[in-house]
Each structure stands twice: as structure tokens, then as C-alpha cells.
Amino acid sequence: MSIAVSIRLPEGLANELTHIADETERPRSFHIQKALESYIADFADVQIALDRLRDQKDAIVSGHELRKSLGL
């Protein structure tokens, strides 16, 4: 099920979106949906990283230690 969402974009960004939609022969809504999916996934990854960084019980491994453990 889809839900309609209305947004306002700066004119330049809207023009770029329209150009991409025309070039790919996909609707603007397709590109907006894909961009939001990517943003939400990245946001979740950042939240997980921050939670792990703040967790006193979670050991911190240096880059050197990581490479050594992987035999690199």
C-alpha cells in the first residue's frame, strides 16, 4: 500500500530531480523513494555505530589489531 506525501523542494533540486527522471524514464517519486530508502539505511547504520561507541562494555579494536586478526 502506498501513501501520498507532499514535500517542498528548492527549485534547483526539483529541476535536477526532473532531469534525472526524464533521463531514466522513471517517475520522480521512484527516485525520491530510493533516496529515502538509502538515507534511512545510512541513518540506521550511524545510530548503531554511535550506540556501540557509547557502550562501555563493547571493546574497541584498532585498525592494526583488526588487520592482524585477519592476517593482513
N, CA, C and O atoms as a CHARMM CRD file, in Angstrom:
* protein
*
  288
    1    1 MET  N      0.84100  -1.17800   0.00000 PROA 1      0.00000
    2    1 MET  CA     0.00000   0.00000   0.00000 PROA 1      0.00000
    3    1 MET  C      0.88700   1.24300   0.00000 PROA 1      0.00000
    4    1 MET  O      1.89100   1.29400   0.70900 PROA 1      0.00000
    5    2 SER  N      0.52500   2.21000  -0.77100 PROA 2      0.00000
    6    2 SER  CA     1.27800   3.45700  -0.85500 PROA 2      0.00000
    7    2 SER  C      0.50000   4.58200  -0.19500 PROA 2      0.00000
    8    2 SER  O     -0.73100   4.59600  -0.18900 PROA 2      0.00000
    9    3 ILE  N      1.24700   5.52100   0.35800 PROA 3      0.00000
   10    3 ILE  CA     0.66400   6.70600   0.97100 PROA 3      0.00000
   11    3 ILE  C      1.26300   7.91700   0.27900 PROA 3      0.00000
   12    3 ILE  O      2.47600   7.99100   0.08500 PROA 3      0.00000
   13    4 ALA  N      0.42400   8.85200  -0.08900 PROA 4      0.00000
   14    4 ALA  CA     0.90800  10.07700  -0.72700 PROA 4      0.00000
   15    4 ALA  C      1.50200  11.00500   0.32700 PROA 4      0.00000
   16    4 ALA  O      0.92000  11.21300   1.39200 PROA 4      0.00000
   17    5 VAL  N      2.66700  11.55400   0.01200 PROA 5      0.00000
   18    5 VAL  CA     3.34600  12.50400   0.88700 PROA 5      0.00000
   19    5 VAL  C      3.70700  13.71600   0.03600 PROA 5      0.00000
   20    5 VAL  O      4.24900  13.57900  -1.06100 PROA 5      0.00000
   21    6 SER  N      3.40700  14.87800   0.54400 PROA 6      0.00000
   22    6 SER  CA     3.70600  16.10800  -0.18800 PROA 6      0.00000
   23    6 SER  C      4.95100  16.75200   0.40800 PROA 6      0.00000
   24    6 SER  O      5.07100  16.87000   1.62700 PROA 6      0.00000
   25    7 ILE  N      5.88300  17.17000  -0.45800 PROA 7      0.00000
   26    7 ILE  CA     7.09300  17.84400   0.01100 PROA 7      0.00000
   27    7 ILE  C      7.33200  19.09400  -0.82500 PROA 7      0.00000
   28    7 ILE  O      6.84600  19.20800  -1.95000 PROA 7      0.00000
   29    8 ARG  N      8.08300  20.02300  -0.26100 PROA 8      0.00000
   30    8 ARG  CA     8.52000  21.20900  -0.99800 PROA 8      0.00000
   31    8 ARG  C     10.01900  21.08400  -1.19700 PROA 8      0.00000
   32    8 ARG  O     10.76000  20.74300  -0.27600 PROA 8      0.00000
   33    9 LEU  N     10.45100  21.36900  -2.42700 PROA 9      0.00000
   34    9 LEU  CA    11.86800  21.31300  -2.75600 PROA 9      0.00000
   35    9 LEU  C     12.30100  22.65300  -3.32100 PROA 9      0.00000
   36    9 LEU  O     11.51000  23.34400  -3.96200 PROA 9      0.00000
   37   10 PRO  N     13.55200  23.02400  -3.08800 PROA 10     0.00000
   38   10 PRO  CA    14.06800  24.20600  -3.77000 PROA 10     0.00000
   39   10 PRO  C     13.98400  23.97500  -5.28700 PROA 10     0.00000
   40   10 PRO  O     14.09600  22.84400  -5.75900 PROA 10     0.00000
   41   11 GLU  N     13.78900  25.04200  -6.02500 PROA 11     0.00000
   42   11 GLU  CA    13.58500  24.92900  -7.46500 PROA 11     0.00000
   43   11 GLU  C     14.72000  24.18300  -8.16200 PROA 11     0.00000
   44   11 GLU  O     14.47000  23.34900  -9.03200 PROA 11     0.00000
   45   12 GLY  N     15.95600  24.47500  -7.79100 PROA 12     0.00000
   46   12 GLY  CA    17.10000  23.81400  -8.41800 PROA 12     0.00000
   47   12 GLY  C     17.09500  22.31200  -8.19500 PROA 12     0.00000
   48   12 GLY  O     17.37300  21.54200  -9.11400 PROA 12     0.00000
   49   13 LEU  N     16.78100  21.89500  -6.98100 PROA 13     0.00000
   50   13 LEU  CA    16.73900  20.47000  -6.66700 PROA 13     0.00000
   51   13 LEU  C     15.59400  19.79100  -7.41700 PROA 13     0.00000
   52   13 LEU  O     15.74900  18.68000  -7.92500 PROA 13     0.00000
   53   14 ALA  N     14.45600  20.46000  -7.48300 PROA 14     0.00000
   54   14 ALA  CA    13.31700  19.91300  -8.22200 PROA 14     0.00000
   55   14 ALA  C     13.66300  19.76600  -9.70100 PROA 14     0.00000
   56   14 ALA  O     13.27600  18.78500 -10.33500 PROA 14     0.00000
   57   15 ASN  N     14.38700  20.73300 -10.24900 PROA 15     0.00000
   58   15 ASN  CA    14.80200  20.65300 -11.65700 PROA 15     0.00000
   59   15 ASN  C     15.75600  19.48600 -11.88400 PROA 15     0.00000
   60   15 ASN  O     15.64500  18.77400 -12.88100 PROA 15     0.00000
   61   16 GLU  N     16.69600  19.29200 -10.95600 PROA 16     0.00000
   62   16 GLU  CA    17.62400  18.16700 -11.06700 PROA 16     0.00000
   63   16 GLU  C     16.87600  16.83800 -11.00200 PROA 16     0.00000
   64   16 GLU  O     17.16800  15.91100 -11.75700 PROA 16     0.00000
   65   17 LEU  N     15.91800  16.76100 -10.10300 PROA 17     0.00000
   66   17 LEU  CA    15.11100  15.54700  -9.96600 PROA 17     0.00000
   67   17 LEU  C     14.33800  15.26500 -11.25600 PROA 17     0.00000
   68   17 LEU  O     14.28900  14.12600 -11.72100 PROA 17     0.00000
   69   18 THR  N     13.75100  16.28500 -11.81300 PROA 18     0.00000
   70   18 THR  CA    13.01600  16.13400 -13.06700 PROA 18     0.00000
   71   18 THR  C     13.94500  15.67900 -14.18700 PROA 18     0.00000
   72   18 THR  O     13.57800  14.82100 -14.99000 PROA 18     0.00000
   73   19 HSD  N     15.14600  16.24900 -14.24200 PROA 19     0.00000
   74   19 HSD  CA    16.12700  15.85400 -15.26100 PROA 19     0.00000
   75   19 HSD  C     16.47800  14.36700 -15.11600 PROA 19     0.00000
   76   19 HSD  O     16.50100  13.63300 -16.10400 PROA 19     0.00000
   77   20 ILE  N     16.74600  13.93600 -13.89900 PROA 20     0.00000
   78   20 ILE  CA    17.08700  12.52400 -13.65900 PROA 20     0.00000
   79   20 ILE  C     15.91500  11.63000 -14.03700 PROA 20     0.00000
   80   20 ILE  O     16.10400  10.58200 -14.65400 PROA 20     0.00000
   81   21 ALA  N     14.71100  12.04100 -13.67000 PROA 21     0.00000
   82   21 ALA  CA    13.52300  11.25100 -14.00300 PROA 21     0.00000
   83   21 ALA  C     13.35900  11.12800 -15.51800 PROA 21     0.00000
   84   21 ALA  O     13.04500  10.05400 -16.03000 PROA 21     0.00000
   85   22 ASP  N     13.57300  12.23000 -16.22400 PROA 22     0.00000
   86   22 ASP  CA    13.47900  12.20000 -17.68800 PROA 22     0.00000
   87   22 ASP  C     14.54400  11.29600 -18.29800 PROA 22     0.00000
   88   22 ASP  O     14.26100  10.51200 -19.20400 PROA 22     0.00000
   89   23 GLU  N     15.77100  11.41200 -17.79500 PROA 23     0.00000
   90   23 GLU  CA    16.88800  10.61800 -18.33600 PROA 23     0.00000
   91   23 GLU  C     16.69400   9.12300 -18.10500 PROA 23     0.00000
   92   23 GLU  O     17.06300   8.31100 -18.95400 PROA 23     0.00000
   93   24 THR  N     16.12700   8.76100 -16.98000 PROA 24     0.00000
   94   24 THR  CA    15.97000   7.34200 -16.62400 PROA 24     0.00000
   95   24 THR  C     14.60800   6.78400 -17.00500 PROA 24     0.00000
   96   24 THR  O     14.36000   5.58400 -16.89100 PROA 24     0.00000
   97   25 GLU  N     13.72400   7.67500 -17.46100 PROA 25     0.00000
   98   25 GLU  CA    12.35000   7.27700 -17.79800 PROA 25     0.00000
   99   25 GLU  C     11.65800   6.61000 -16.61600 PROA 25     0.00000
  100   25 GLU  O     10.91200   5.64200 -16.76400 PROA 25     0.00000
  101   26 ARG  N     11.92800   7.15600 -15.45700 PROA 26     0.00000
  102   26 ARG  CA    11.28500   6.72100 -14.21000 PROA 26     0.00000
  103   26 ARG  C     10.60700   7.93500 -13.60000 PROA 26     0.00000
  104   26 ARG  O     11.04500   9.06300 -13.82700 PROA 26     0.00000
  105   27 PRO  N      9.55100   7.72700 -12.83200 PROA 27     0.00000
  106   27 PRO  CA     8.89600   8.88500 -12.19900 PROA 27     0.00000
  107   27 PRO  C      9.75300   9.49300 -11.08800 PROA 27     0.00000
  108   27 PRO  O     10.59300   8.82200 -10.48900 PROA 27     0.00000
  109   28 ARG  N      9.52300  10.75600 -10.83700 PROA 28     0.00000
  110   28 ARG  CA    10.25700  11.43000  -9.75300 PROA 28     0.00000
  111   28 ARG  C     10.04600  10.70700  -8.43400 PROA 28     0.00000
  112   28 ARG  O     10.97000  10.60400  -7.62800 PROA 28     0.00000
  113   29 SER  N      8.83700  10.20400  -8.20700 PROA 29     0.00000
  114   29 SER  CA     8.54300   9.51100  -6.94600 PROA 29     0.00000
  115   29 SER  C      9.43200   8.28300  -6.75500 PROA 29     0.00000
  116   29 SER  O      9.78300   7.95000  -5.62300 PROA 29     0.00000
  117   30 PHE  N      9.80200   7.60300  -7.84500 PROA 30     0.00000
  118   30 PHE  CA    10.70100   6.45300  -7.76100 PROA 30     0.00000
  119   30 PHE  C     12.04700   6.88300  -7.17700 PROA 30     0.00000
  120   30 PHE  O     12.57500   6.24200  -6.26800 PROA 30     0.00000
  121   31 HSD  N     12.59100   7.97800  -7.71400 PROA 31     0.00000
  122   31 HSD  CA    13.90300   8.44100  -7.26600 PROA 31     0.00000
  123   31 HSD  C     13.84900   8.97900  -5.83500 PROA 31     0.00000
  124   31 HSD  O     14.78700   8.78500  -5.06200 PROA 31     0.00000
  125   32 ILE  N     12.77300   9.64100  -5.48900 PROA 32     0.00000
  126   32 ILE  CA    12.61800  10.12700  -4.10600 PROA 32     0.00000
  127   32 ILE  C     12.54900   8.93800  -3.15300 PROA 32     0.00000
  128   32 ILE  O     13.17400   8.95700  -2.09300 PROA 32     0.00000
  129   33 GLN  N     11.79400   7.90700  -3.52300 PROA 33     0.00000
  130   33 GLN  CA    11.68800   6.72200  -2.67000 PROA 33     0.00000
  131   33 GLN  C     13.04200   6.05000  -2.48800 PROA 33     0.00000
  132   33 GLN  O     13.40500   5.68600  -1.37000 PROA 33     0.00000
  133   34 LYS  N     13.79000   5.88300  -3.57000 PROA 34     0.00000
  134   34 LYS  CA    15.10900   5.24300  -3.48000 PROA 34     0.00000
  135   34 LYS  C     16.06800   6.07500  -2.62300 PROA 34     0.00000
  136   34 LYS  O     16.83900   5.52500  -1.83600 PROA 34     0.00000
  137   35 ALA  N     16.01800   7.39500  -2.78000 PROA 35     0.00000
  138   35 ALA  CA    16.88700   8.26400  -1.98600 PROA 35     0.00000
  139   35 ALA  C     16.53800   8.15400  -0.50200 PROA 35     0.00000
  140   35 ALA  O     17.43300   8.09700   0.34200 PROA 35     0.00000
  141   36 LEU  N     15.24400   8.12400  -0.17900 PROA 36     0.00000
  142   36 LEU  CA    14.83800   7.99300   1.22000 PROA 36     0.00000
  143   36 LEU  C     15.23300   6.63900   1.79700 PROA 36     0.00000
  144   36 LEU  O     15.67200   6.55500   2.94400 PROA 36     0.00000
  145   37 GLU  N     15.08000   5.58400   1.00900 PROA 37     0.00000
  146   37 GLU  CA    15.49400   4.25800   1.47700 PROA 37     0.00000
  147   37 GLU  C     16.98000   4.24100   1.81400 PROA 37     0.00000
  148   37 GLU  O     17.38400   3.69200   2.83900 PROA 37     0.00000
  149   38 SER  N     17.78400   4.83700   0.95900 PROA 38     0.00000
  150   38 SER  CA    19.22500   4.89900   1.18800 PROA 38     0.00000
  151   38 SER  C     19.54900   5.72900   2.42700 PROA 38     0.00000
  152   38 SER  O     20.38000   5.33500   3.24500 PROA 38     0.00000
  153   39 TYR  N     18.89300   6.87700   2.56200 PROA 39     0.00000
  154   39 TYR  CA    19.12700   7.75000   3.70900 PROA 39     0.00000
  155   39 TYR  C     18.75000   7.04000   5.00800 PROA 39     0.00000
  156   39 TYR  O     19.49200   7.10400   5.98900 PROA 39     0.00000
  157   40 ILE  N     17.61200   6.37000   5.01800 PROA 40     0.00000
  158   40 ILE  CA    17.15500   5.68500   6.23300 PROA 40     0.00000
  159   40 ILE  C     18.11400   4.55600   6.60100 PROA 40     0.00000
  160   40 ILE  O     18.40900   4.36800   7.78100 PROA 40     0.00000
  161   41 ALA  N     18.60600   3.80500   5.62200 PROA 41     0.00000
  162   41 ALA  CA    19.57000   2.73700   5.89900 PROA 41     0.00000
  163   41 ALA  C     20.86500   3.31900   6.46100 PROA 41     0.00000
  164   41 ALA  O     21.41300   2.78700   7.42600 PROA 41     0.00000
  165   42 ASP  N     21.35800   4.40700   5.86700 PROA 42     0.00000
  166   42 ASP  CA    22.57600   5.05400   6.36700 PROA 42     0.00000
  167   42 ASP  C     22.36600   5.59600   7.77800 PROA 42     0.00000
  168   42 ASP  O     23.24800   5.47900   8.62900 PROA 42     0.00000
  169   43 PHE  N     21.21400   6.17900   8.02200 PROA 43     0.00000
  170   43 PHE  CA    20.90100   6.73100   9.34800 PROA 43     0.00000
  171   43 PHE  C     20.91300   5.61200  10.39200 PROA 43     0.00000
  172   43 PHE  O     21.44700   5.78800  11.48700 PROA 43     0.00000
  173   44 ALA  N     20.32000   4.45600  10.05100 PROA 44     0.00000
  174   44 ALA  CA    20.30400   3.32000  10.97800 PROA 44     0.00000
  175   44 ALA  C     21.72700   2.84800  11.26400 PROA 44     0.00000
  176   44 ALA  O     22.05600   2.53500  12.40800 PROA 44     0.00000
  177   45 ASP  N     22.57300   2.79400  10.23500 PROA 45     0.00000
  178   45 ASP  CA    23.96700   2.37700  10.43000 PROA 45     0.00000
  179   45 ASP  C     24.70500   3.33900  11.36100 PROA 45     0.00000
  180   45 ASP  O     25.47200   2.90300  12.21900 PROA 45     0.00000
  181   46 VAL  N     24.47900   4.62600  11.19800 PROA 46     0.00000
  182   46 VAL  CA    25.12900   5.62400  12.05800 PROA 46     0.00000
  183   46 VAL  C     24.65700   5.45000  13.49800 PROA 46     0.00000
  184   46 VAL  O     25.45900   5.51100  14.42900 PROA 46     0.00000
  185   47 GLN  N     23.35500   5.23200  13.68100 PROA 47     0.00000
  186   47 GLN  CA    22.82100   5.05100  15.04000 PROA 47     0.00000
  187   47 GLN  C     23.43800   3.83200  15.71100 PROA 47     0.00000
  188   47 GLN  O     23.78100   3.87700  16.89200 PROA 47     0.00000
  189   48 ILE  N     23.58100   2.73400  14.95300 PROA 48     0.00000
  190   48 ILE  CA    24.19500   1.52500  15.50400 PROA 48     0.00000
  191   48 ILE  C     25.64200   1.80600  15.88500 PROA 48     0.00000
  192   48 ILE  O     26.08800   1.40700  16.96100 PROA 48     0.00000
  193   49 ALA  N     26.37400   2.48600  15.02000 PROA 49     0.00000
  194   49 ALA  CA    27.77600   2.81100  15.30700 PROA 49     0.00000
  195   49 ALA  C     27.88600   3.69000  16.55000 PROA 49     0.00000
  196   49 ALA  O     28.75400   3.46400  17.39300 PROA 49     0.00000
  197   50 LEU  N     27.01300   4.68900  16.67100 PROA 50     0.00000
  198   50 LEU  CA    27.05200   5.56700  17.84600 PROA 50     0.00000
  199   50 LEU  C     26.69900   4.80700  19.11800 PROA 50     0.00000
  200   50 LEU  O     27.31500   5.02300  20.16200 PROA 50     0.00000
  201   51 ASP  N     25.71800   3.92500  19.03800 PROA 51     0.00000
  202   51 ASP  CA    25.34300   3.12000  20.21000 PROA 51     0.00000
  203   51 ASP  C     26.50300   2.23500  20.64400 PROA 51     0.00000
  204   51 ASP  O     26.76900   2.09500  21.83800 PROA 51     0.00000
  205   52 ARG  N     27.19600   1.63700  19.67500 PROA 52     0.00000
  206   52 ARG  CA    28.34100   0.78400  20.01800 PROA 52     0.00000
  207   52 ARG  C     29.48600   1.60300  20.59300 PROA 52     0.00000
  208   52 ARG  O     30.18400   1.15000  21.49900 PROA 52     0.00000
  209   53 LEU  N     29.67900   2.81100  20.06700 PROA 53     0.00000
  210   53 LEU  CA    30.74700   3.67500  20.55000 PROA 53     0.00000
  211   53 LEU  C     30.50000   4.08900  21.99800 PROA 53     0.00000
  212   53 LEU  O     31.43800   4.20600  22.78600 PROA 53     0.00000
  213   54 ARG  N     29.24900   4.30700  22.33800 PROA 54     0.00000
  214   54 ARG  CA    28.88900   4.74000  23.70400 PROA 54     0.00000
  215   54 ARG  C     28.83900   3.58100  24.69700 PROA 54     0.00000
  216   54 ARG  O     28.84200   3.80800  25.90600 PROA 54     0.00000
  217   55 ASP  N     28.79300   2.34700  24.20400 PROA 55     0.00000
  218   55 ASP  CA    28.68000   1.17500  25.07500 PROA 55     0.00000
  219   55 ASP  C     30.03800   0.88700  25.71900 PROA 55     0.00000
  220   55 ASP  O     30.98200   0.48400  25.03900 PROA 55     0.00000
  221   56 GLN  N     30.12400   1.09400  27.01100 PROA 56     0.00000
  222   56 GLN  CA    31.37100   0.88900  27.74900 PROA 56     0.00000
  223   56 GLN  C     31.83500  -0.57000  27.70900 PROA 56     0.00000
  224   56 GLN  O     33.03000  -0.83700  27.83200 PROA 56     0.00000
  225   57 LYS  N     30.91100  -1.50700  27.54000 PROA 57     0.00000
  226   57 LYS  CA    31.24300  -2.93200  27.56500 PROA 57     0.00000
  227   57 LYS  C     31.74200  -3.42800  26.20600 PROA 57     0.00000
  228   57 LYS  O     32.33700  -4.50200  26.12100 PROA 57     0.00000
  229   58 ASP  N     31.50700  -2.66200  25.15800 PROA 58     0.00000
  230   58 ASP  CA    31.89900  -3.06600  23.81100 PROA 58     0.00000
  231   58 ASP  C     33.37200  -2.70100  23.58600 PROA 58     0.00000
  232   58 ASP  O     33.75300  -1.53000  23.62200 PROA 58     0.00000
  233   59 ALA  N     34.17500  -3.72100  23.35700 PROA 59     0.00000
  234   59 ALA  CA    35.62000  -3.49900  23.19400 PROA 59     0.00000
  235   59 ALA  C     35.90300  -2.71500  21.91400 PROA 59     0.00000
  236   59 ALA  O     35.24100  -2.90400  20.89400 PROA 59     0.00000
  237   60 ILE  N     36.88700  -1.84100  21.98800 PROA 60     0.00000
  238   60 ILE  CA    37.32300  -1.07800  20.82000 PROA 60     0.00000
  239   60 ILE  C     38.55400  -1.77200  20.25000 PROA 60     0.00000
  240   60 ILE  O     39.51400  -2.05400  20.96800 PROA 60     0.00000
  241   61 VAL  N     38.50900  -2.04200  18.95000 PROA 61     0.00000
  242   61 VAL  CA    39.60600  -2.72100  18.27300 PROA 61     0.00000
  243   61 VAL  C     40.23500  -1.72400  17.30400 PROA 61     0.00000
  244   61 VAL  O     39.54200  -1.11500  16.48900 PROA 61     0.00000
  245   62 SER  N     41.54300  -1.56500  17.40100 PROA 62     0.00000
  246   62 SER  CA    42.22900  -0.64000  16.49400 PROA 62     0.00000
  247   62 SER  C     42.31100  -1.23900  15.09400 PROA 62     0.00000
  248   62 SER  O     42.13500  -2.44300  14.90900 PROA 62     0.00000
  249   63 GLY  N     42.57800  -0.39000  14.12400 PROA 63     0.00000
  250   63 GLY  CA    42.74500  -0.85600  12.75700 PROA 63     0.00000
  251   63 GLY  C     43.87800  -1.86100  12.64800 PROA 63     0.00000
  252   63 GLY  O     43.77700  -2.85300  11.92600 PROA 63     0.00000
  253   64 HSD  N     44.96500  -1.59500  13.37900 PROA 64     0.00000
  254   64 HSD  CA    46.11500  -2.50600  13.38100 PROA 64     0.00000
  255   64 HSD  C     45.70900  -3.87400  13.92400 PROA 64     0.00000
  256   64 HSD  O     46.04200  -4.90400  13.33800 PROA 64     0.00000
  257   65 GLU  N     44.98600  -3.87800  15.04800 PROA 65     0.00000
  258   65 GLU  CA    44.54900  -5.14600  15.63600 PROA 65     0.00000
  259   65 GLU  C     43.60700  -5.89800  14.68500 PROA 65     0.00000
  260   65 GLU  O     43.67400  -7.12300  14.57700 PROA 65     0.00000
  261   66 LEU  N     42.74200  -5.16400  14.00700 PROA 66     0.00000
  262   66 LEU  CA    41.80300  -5.79100  13.08100 PROA 66     0.00000
  263   66 LEU  C     42.55700  -6.44800  11.91900 PROA 66     0.00000
  264   66 LEU  O     42.29100  -7.59700  11.56600 PROA 66     0.00000
  265   67 ARG  N     43.49700  -5.70500  11.33000 PROA 67     0.00000
  266   67 ARG  CA    44.27300  -6.27900  10.22200 PROA 67     0.00000
  267   67 ARG  C     45.07200  -7.49600  10.67900 PROA 67     0.00000
  268   67 ARG  O     45.18000  -8.48600   9.95500 PROA 67     0.00000
  269   68 LYS  N     45.62300  -7.41400  11.86700 PROA 68     0.00000
  270   68 LYS  CA    46.40500  -8.55300  12.38800 PROA 68     0.00000
  271   68 LYS  C     45.51400  -9.77000  12.58200 PROA 68     0.00000
  272   68 LYS  O     45.90200 -10.88900  12.24400 PROA 68     0.00000
  273   69 SER  N     44.32100  -9.55400  13.12600 PROA 69     0.00000
  274   69 SER  CA    43.41800 -10.68000  13.35400 PROA 69     0.00000
  275   69 SER  C     42.92900 -11.30200  12.04400 PROA 69     0.00000
  276   69 SER  O     42.55700 -12.47500  12.00100 PROA 69     0.00000
  277   70 LEU  N     42.93800 -10.50000  10.97800 PROA 70     0.00000
  278   70 LEU  CA    42.51500 -11.00700   9.66900 PROA 70     0.00000
  279   70 LEU  C     43.69800 -11.51600   8.83900 PROA 70     0.00000
  280   70 LEU  O     43.52700 -11.99700   7.71900 PROA 70     0.00000
  281   71 GLY  N     44.88700 -11.40100   9.40600 PROA 71     0.00000
  282   71 GLY  CA    46.08700 -11.87500   8.70600 PROA 71     0.00000
  283   71 GLY  C     46.50200 -10.98700   7.55300 PROA 71     0.00000
  284   71 GLY  O     47.08200 -11.45700   6.57400 PROA 71     0.00000
  285   72 LEU  N     46.20200  -9.69700   7.66800 PROA 72     0.00000
  286   72 LEU  CA    46.54900  -8.77000   6.59000 PROA 72     0.00000
  287   72 LEU  C     47.81900  -7.99100   6.91500 PROA 72     0.00000
  288   72 LEU  O     48.25700  -7.16400   6.11500 PROA 72     0.00000
